[in-house]
Amino acid sequence: MARSDPVKVAWKGEGLLFEATTAHGTVALASGLDEPGNGVTPMEVLAASLGACTAMDVASILVKMRQPLEAFSVEVGGERAEDHPKRFLSLEVVYHLKGDLDERKVERAISLSEERYCSVEATLRPAVPITSRFVIER
């Protein structure tokens, strides 16, 4: 079993501003009650982590499939509980791709990411229903 590198989260000394430091960089975190632009909320980081994880997989797989990917982005949104702890009740991942892409290969790349490679999705899926869809702009 492999251990992950620890992430250090430190209070910045005012309000609810924190800085997360990893082996690869830092992220400013805020409660969402602070001034806009001071940092992202932990729930935004969670959604971004899911989006980034699956996007990296899908892009890598499509390149290996020699698909002419011109542009690519992923949007992650979800429904949250109204009462604390206001967790995600569901998440939706929308893949936006541009290029003369084979739809079956896009479906396969997304399926491989969601079912086999994306560690963030594998972590979340037992607790949160995750749906996805894709849009190809030609």
TORTI-489938 format. One line per field, with one value per atom (N, C-alpha, C): residue number from 1; residue in one letter; x, y, z. Coordinates in steps of 0.05 Angstrom, whole numbers. Last residue first. Layout:
// residues N
num = (NUM | ...) $
residu = (a | ...) $
xx = (X | ...) $
yy = (Y | ...) $
zz = (Z | ...) $
END
This chain:
// residues 138
num = (138 | 138 | 138 | 137 | 137 | 137 | 136 | 136 | 136 | 135 | 135 | 135 | 134 | 134 | 134 | 133 | 133 | 133 | 132 | 132 | 132 | 131 | 131 | 131 | 130 | 130 | 130 | 129 | 129 | 129 | 128 | 128 | 128 | 127 | 127 | 127 | 126 | 126 | 126 | 125 | 125 | 125 | 124 | 124 | 124 | 123 | 123 | 123 | 122 | 122 | 122 | 121 | 121 | 121 | 120 | 120 | 120 | 119 | 119 | 119 | 118 | 118 | 118 | 117 | 117 | 117 | 116 | 116 | 116 | 115 | 115 | 115 | 114 | 114 | 114 | 113 | 113 | 113 | 112 | 112 | 112 | 111 | 111 | 111 | 110 | 110 | 110 | 109 | 109 | 109 | 108 | 108 | 108 | 107 | 107 | 107 | 106 | 106 | 106 | 105 | 105 | 105 | 104 | 104 | 104 | 103 | 103 | 103 | 102 | 102 | 102 | 101 | 101 | 101 | 100 | 100 | 100 | 99 | 99 | 99 | 98 | 98 | 98 | 97 | 97 | 97 | 96 | 96 | 96 | 95 | 95 | 95 | 94 | 94 | 94 | 93 | 93 | 93 | 92 | 92 | 92 | 91 | 91 | 91 | 90 | 90 | 90 | 89 | 89 | 89 | 88 | 88 | 88 | 87 | 87 | 87 | 86 | 86 | 86 | 85 | 85 | 85 | 84 | 84 | 84 | 83 | 83 | 83 | 82 | 82 | 82 | 81 | 81 | 81 | 80 | 80 | 80 | 79 | 79 | 79 | 78 | 78 | 78 | 77 | 77 | 77 | 76 | 76 | 76 | 75 | 75 | 75 | 74 | 74 | 74 | 73 | 73 | 73 | 72 | 72 | 72 | 71 | 71 | 71 | 70 | 70 | 70 | 69 | 69 | 69 | 68 | 68 | 68 | 67 | 67 | 67 | 66 | 66 | 66 | 65 | 65 | 65 | 64 | 64 | 64 | 63 | 63 | 63 | 62 | 62 | 62 | 61 | 61 | 61 | 60 | 60 | 60 | 59 | 59 | 59 | 58 | 58 | 58 | 57 | 57 | 57 | 56 | 56 | 56 | 55 | 55 | 55 | 54 | 54 | 54 | 53 | 53 | 53 | 52 | 52 | 52 | 51 | 51 | 51 | 50 | 50 | 50 | 49 | 49 | 49 | 48 | 48 | 48 | 47 | 47 | 47 | 46 | 46 | 46 | 45 | 45 | 45 | 44 | 44 | 44 | 43 | 43 | 43 | 42 | 42 | 42 | 41 | 41 | 41 | 40 | 40 | 40 | 39 | 39 | 39 | 38 | 38 | 38 | 37 | 37 | 37 | 36 | 36 | 36 | 35 | 35 | 35 | 34 | 34 | 34 | 33 | 33 | 33 | 32 | 32 | 32 | 31 | 31 | 31 | 30 | 30 | 30 | 29 | 29 | 29 | 28 | 28 | 28 | 27 | 27 | 27 | 26 | 26 | 26 | 25 | 25 | 25 | 24 | 24 | 24 | 23 | 23 | 23 | 22 | 22 | 22 | 21 | 21 | 21 | 20 | 20 | 20 | 19 | 19 | 19 | 18 | 18 | 18 | 17 | 17 | 17 | 16 | 16 | 16 | 15 | 15 | 15 | 14 | 14 | 14 | 13 | 13 | 13 | 12 | 12 | 12 | 11 | 11 | 11 | 10 | 10 | 10 | 9 | 9 | 9 | 8 | 8 | 8 | 7 | 7 | 7 | 6 | 6 | 6 | 5 | 5 | 5 | 4 | 4 | 4 | 3 | 3 | 3 | 2 | 2 | 2 | 1 | 1 | 1) $
residu = (r | r | r | e | e | e | i | i | i | v | v | v | f | f | f | r | r | r | s | s | s | t | t | t | i | i | i | p | p | p | v | v | v | a | a | a | p | p | p | r | r | r | l | l | l | t | t | t | a | a | a | e | e | e | v | v | v | s | s | s | c | c | c | y | y | y | r | r | r | e | e | e | e | e | e | s | s | s | l | l | l | s | s | s | i | i | i | a | a | a | r | r | r | e | e | e | v | v | v | k | k | k | r | r | r | e | e | e | d | d | d | l | l | l | d | d | d | g | g | g | k | k | k | l | l | l | h | h | h | y | y | y | v | v | v | v | v | v | e | e | e | l | l | l | s | s | s | l | l | l | f | f | f | r | r | r | k | k | k | p | p | p | h | h | h | d | d | d | e | e | e | a | a | a | r | r | r | e | e | e | g | g | g | g | g | g | v | v | v | e | e | e | v | v | v | s | s | s | f | f | f | a | a | a | e | e | e | l | l | l | p | p | p | q | q | q | r | r | r | m | m | m | k | k | k | v | v | v | l | l | l | i | i | i | s | s | s | a | a | a | v | v | v | d | d | d | m | m | m | a | a | a | t | t | t | c | c | c | a | a | a | g | g | g | l | l | l | s | s | s | a | a | a | a | a | a | l | l | l | v | v | v | e | e | e | m | m | m | p | p | p | t | t | t | v | v | v | g | g | g | n | n | n | g | g | g | p | p | p | e | e | e | d | d | d | l | l | l | g | g | g | s | s | s | a | a | a | l | l | l | a | a | a | v | v | v | t | t | t | g | g | g | h | h | h | a | a | a | t | t | t | t | t | t | a | a | a | e | e | e | f | f | f | l | l | l | l | l | l | g | g | g | e | e | e | g | g | g | k | k | k | w | w | w | a | a | a | v | v | v | k | k | k | v | v | v | p | p | p | d | d | d | s | s | s | r | r | r | a | a | a | m | m | m) $
xx = (-349 | -333 | -323 | -354 | -357 | -338 | -387 | -365 | -372 | -400 | -409 | -384 | -421 | -401 | -414 | -434 | -442 | -421 | -446 | -430 | -443 | -455 | -464 | -446 | -449 | -435 | -445 | -470 | -476 | -463 | -425 | -439 | -445 | -397 | -413 | -431 | -369 | -385 | -403 | -343 | -366 | -382 | -296 | -322 | -346 | -255 | -258 | -286 | -260 | -262 | -266 | -250 | -277 | -280 | -196 | -214 | -243 | -173 | -172 | -191 | -189 | -191 | -194 | -187 | -163 | -166 | -237 | -212 | -190 | -284 | -286 | -259 | -270 | -290 | -289 | -232 | -226 | -244 | -263 | -238 | -230 | -304 | -310 | -285 | -274 | -288 | -294 | -256 | -237 | -250 | -306 | -287 | -267 | -327 | -341 | -323 | -286 | -291 | -305 | -295 | -269 | -271 | -346 | -341 | -315 | -336 | -353 | -349 | -277 | -294 | -309 | -271 | -266 | -286 | -247 | -260 | -256 | -259 | -243 | -259 | -268 | -269 | -250 | -309 | -287 | -290 | -328 | -331 | -306 | -362 | -338 | -344 | -388 | -394 | -367 | -409 | -385 | -393 | -445 | -447 | -421 | -463 | -445 | -450 | -502 | -496 | -477 | -495 | -514 | -511 | -441 | -452 | -471 | -461 | -445 | -457 | -476 | -479 | -461 | -477 | -452 | -453 | -526 | -499 | -498 | -575 | -568 | -539 | -579 | -585 | -576 | -532 | -552 | -555 | -523 | -513 | -536 | -508 | -529 | -518 | -457 | -471 | -493 | -408 | -427 | -442 | -354 | -365 | -383 | -330 | -345 | -356 | -271 | -290 | -303 | -246 | -250 | -271 | -206 | -219 | -222 | -188 | -193 | -209 | -172 | -164 | -167 | -152 | -164 | -154 | -154 | -146 | -160 | -130 | -153 | -145 | -97 | -91 | -116 | -101 | -119 | -116 | -68 | -59 | -75 | -104 | -79 | -68 | -144 | -150 | -125 | -114 | -125 | -131 | -104 | -82 | -91 | -156 | -138 | -115 | -174 | -187 | -169 | -139 | -142 | -152 | -148 | -121 | -122 | -203 | -194 | -166 | -204 | -215 | -206 | -176 | -167 | -178 | -205 | -177 | -168 | -255 | -253 | -225 | -239 | -253 | -250 | -218 | -201 | -213 | -262 | -240 | -222 | -292 | -302 | -280 | -255 | -264 | -274 | -252 | -228 | -235 | -304 | -295 | -270 | -301 | -319 | -313 | -264 | -258 | -276 | -261 | -272 | -264 | -204 | -226 | -236 | -189 | -183 | -208 | -199 | -180 | -172 | -239 | -212 | -191 | -286 | -280 | -251 | -276 | -276 | -271 | -310 | -289 | -292 | -342 | -354 | -334 | -311 | -333 | -347 | -267 | -293 | -315 | -209 | -225 | -252 | -141 | -168 | -183 | -92 | -105 | -134 | -44 | -71 | -81 | 20 | 3 | -24 | 58 | 50 | 32 | 73 | 73 | 65 | 68 | 94 | 96 | 27 | 32 | 61 | -8 | 18 | 21 | -60 | -53 | -27 | -77 | -60 | -53 | -136 | -116 | -99 | -180 | -162 | -140 | -220 | -219 | -203 | -187 | -211 | -209 | -116 | -139 | -163 | -75 | -75 | -98 | -77 | -61 | -63 | -67 | -83 | -66 | -48 | -41 | -59 | -42 | -61 | -55 | -3 | -4 | -23 | -8 | -15 | -17 | 39 | 20 | 15 | 37 | 51 | 31 | 7 | 9 | 26 | 33 | 23 | 26 | 12 | 28 | 16 | 17 | 0 | 18) $
yy = (416 | 409 | 433 | 402 | 424 | 417 | 356 | 359 | 382 | 343 | 359 | 362 | 292 | 307 | 321 | 276 | 278 | 294 | 241 | 256 | 256 | 236 | 231 | 248 | 206 | 223 | 216 | 204 | 196 | 216 | 193 | 213 | 203 | 150 | 168 | 187 | 123 | 107 | 125 | 167 | 152 | 136 | 188 | 201 | 183 | 154 | 161 | 172 | 153 | 128 | 133 | 208 | 196 | 170 | 208 | 225 | 215 | 173 | 166 | 183 | 151 | 175 | 168 | 98 | 114 | 137 | 69 | 56 | 75 | 97 | 70 | 58 | 147 | 145 | 118 | 134 | 152 | 147 | 100 | 91 | 108 | 136 | 111 | 101 | 173 | 181 | 157 | 140 | 154 | 162 | 124 | 104 | 117 | 172 | 156 | 137 | 183 | 201 | 187 | 141 | 142 | 161 | 153 | 128 | 128 | 201 | 201 | 176 | 225 | 202 | 199 | 295 | 272 | 250 | 347 | 326 | 299 | 391 | 377 | 357 | 400 | 412 | 397 | 387 | 380 | 394 | 386 | 403 | 398 | 347 | 349 | 365 | 353 | 359 | 364 | 319 | 326 | 330 | 329 | 324 | 335 | 300 | 315 | 309 | 303 | 292 | 311 | 324 | 303 | 289 | 350 | 345 | 321 | 377 | 360 | 359 | 407 | 418 | 403 | 383 | 394 | 404 | 434 | 425 | 395 | 435 | 436 | 426 | 429 | 456 | 458 | 394 | 394 | 422 | 409 | 407 | 407 | 385 | 393 | 389 | 411 | 391 | 403 | 409 | 423 | 402 | 419 | 402 | 419 | 418 | 433 | 413 | 418 | 402 | 421 | 426 | 435 | 418 | 433 | 414 | 428 | 434 | 448 | 429 | 395 | 423 | 440 | 331 | 348 | 376 | 285 | 313 | 332 | 224 | 241 | 270 | 181 | 198 | 214 | 156 | 146 | 162 | 189 | 162 | 149 | 231 | 235 | 208 | 207 | 216 | 221 | 199 | 176 | 184 | 252 | 233 | 209 | 271 | 284 | 264 | 237 | 237 | 249 | 249 | 222 | 223 | 303 | 294 | 266 | 302 | 316 | 307 | 276 | 262 | 276 | 314 | 286 | 273 | 362 | 360 | 331 | 348 | 357 | 354 | 335 | 315 | 323 | 384 | 360 | 338 | 418 | 422 | 398 | 397 | 395 | 399 | 410 | 382 | 378 | 465 | 449 | 420 | 477 | 484 | 468 | 461 | 447 | 453 | 498 | 470 | 454 | 557 | 542 | 513 | 598 | 580 | 565 | 666 | 638 | 623 | 719 | 711 | 682 | 730 | 731 | 724 | 761 | 746 | 750 | 759 | 775 | 757 | 702 | 723 | 739 | 661 | 684 | 708 | 624 | 633 | 657 | 610 | 599 | 605 | 593 | 611 | 599 | 579 | 570 | 590 | 576 | 593 | 583 | 526 | 535 | 552 | 507 | 518 | 526 | 448 | 476 | 484 | 395 | 406 | 436 | 377 | 373 | 387 | 431 | 403 | 401 | 471 | 467 | 437 | 517 | 488 | 485 | 568 | 561 | 531 | 605 | 584 | 580 | 647 | 644 | 624 | 668 | 640 | 635 | 719 | 708 | 678 | 710 | 728 | 714 | 673 | 693 | 713 | 632 | 655 | 678 | 564 | 589 | 613 | 512 | 531 | 556 | 447 | 469 | 487 | 402 | 419 | 442 | 336 | 363 | 379 | 282 | 298 | 325 | 236 | 257 | 273 | 172 | 197 | 216 | 106 | 128 | 154 | 43 | 68 | 90 | -23 | 0 | 25) $
zz = (-666 | -689 | -704 | -600 | -619 | -642 | -561 | -580 | -599 | -495 | -518 | -536 | -448 | -463 | -487 | -379 | -407 | -422 | -318 | -336 | -364 | -246 | -274 | -292 | -185 | -204 | -232 | -118 | -146 | -165 | -66 | -81 | -109 | -43 | -26 | -41 | -82 | -62 | -45 | -111 | -122 | -101 | -88 | -84 | -91 | -105 | -77 | -71 | -159 | -145 | -115 | -170 | -175 | -160 | -157 | -143 | -146 | -193 | -165 | -149 | -254 | -238 | -208 | -280 | -274 | -255 | -284 | -279 | -268 | -294 | -283 | -274 | -315 | -294 | -279 | -356 | -334 | -310 | -389 | -376 | -352 | -404 | -389 | -375 | -434 | -410 | -392 | -476 | -459 | -433 | -498 | -486 | -468 | -517 | -497 | -483 | -555 | -532 | -510 | -589 | -575 | -552 | -609 | -594 | -578 | -636 | -612 | -596 | -658 | -661 | -634 | -673 | -656 | -662 | -692 | -709 | -695 | -636 | -656 | -672 | -568 | -594 | -612 | -511 | -528 | -555 | -447 | -471 | -487 | -401 | -417 | -442 | -339 | -367 | -381 | -284 | -299 | -328 | -225 | -254 | -267 | -163 | -179 | -208 | -102 | -129 | -143 | -54 | -56 | -82 | -18 | -44 | -43 | 47 | 29 | 1 | 92 | 65 | 44 | 143 | 133 | 104 | 146 | 152 | 154 | 94 | 122 | 125 | 39 | 50 | 79 | -1 | 20 | 31 | -71 | -43 | -23 | -134 | -116 | -87 | -178 | -163 | -146 | -231 | -214 | -198 | -271 | -250 | -233 | -336 | -317 | -297 | -374 | -359 | -338 | -441 | -413 | -400 | -497 | -479 | -452 | -567 | -541 | -524 | -604 | -607 | -582 | -616 | -595 | -598 | -656 | -660 | -641 | -629 | -634 | -636 | -616 | -639 | -648 | -569 | -590 | -616 | -539 | -545 | -567 | -534 | -549 | -557 | -503 | -530 | -547 | -455 | -470 | -499 | -439 | -444 | -461 | -432 | -451 | -459 | -391 | -417 | -438 | -347 | -359 | -387 | -340 | -346 | -359 | -327 | -351 | -359 | -278 | -301 | -327 | -247 | -248 | -273 | -253 | -262 | -266 | -230 | -257 | -269 | -177 | -194 | -223 | -162 | -162 | -179 | -165 | -183 | -185 | -122 | -149 | -170 | -80 | -85 | -113 | -85 | -89 | -95 | -70 | -97 | -104 | -17 | -35 | -64 | 5 | 4 | -15 | -38 | -16 | -18 | -54 | -62 | -37 | -37 | -39 | -47 | -44 | -24 | -25 | -80 | -90 | -69 | -36 | -61 | -70 | 34 | 10 | -15 | 65 | 63 | 37 | 59 | 73 | 72 | 39 | 21 | 34 | 68 | 76 | 56 | 29 | 45 | 50 | 10 | 16 | 34 | -39 | -19 | -15 | -48 | -55 | -32 | -75 | -54 | -65 | -95 | -95 | -72 | -89 | -116 | -117 | -38 | -51 | -78 | -13 | -20 | -31 | 30 | 17 | 13 | 36 | 35 | 19 | 79 | 56 | 58 | 97 | 101 | 76 | 130 | 107 | 114 | 162 | 156 | 131 | 198 | 187 | 184 | 199 | 199 | 187 | 196 | 218 | 218 | 161 | 153 | 173 | 179 | 182 | 176 | 136 | 157 | 156 | 120 | 118 | 142 | 83 | 107 | 101 | 64 | 56 | 82 | 55 | 71 | 59 | 1 | 15 | 31 | 13 | -1 | 15 | 10 | 26 | 9 | -18 | -20 | -2 | 0 | 0 | 0) $
END
